[in-house]
Amino acid sequence: MRDNFPSYPPEMQSAIRAGRVIEGMNKEQVYLSIGLCECRTSSYYKGRQVDVWAWETHPLTGRPWAGSSDCWRANKRVYFENGIVVGWDNMN
């Protein structure tokens, strides 16, 4: 995946380096930005069916909690439509 990094637009590269999610990212870019997501599901976002990646974060660090796969307790979510980020909750 890192081989593709130089081909990303500058704003994507900057967001990945900063560990942020921005609209228009694909799943690979989100993975590079914030890491492995153990909770993947589907739902609705703004009336559209989307794929959802969700994380429960560690209460002290605010970083994704490794090993957490509880989709219902997750407090951070990224919404993908056709593999592209269309929104998020509590990510940045």
Buried (B, 14 or more C-beta within 10 A) or exposed (E): EEEEBEEBEEEBBEBBEEEBBBEEBBBBBBBBBBEEBBBEEEEEBEEEEBBBBBBBBEEEEEEBBEEBBEBEEBEBBBBBBEEBBBBBEEBE
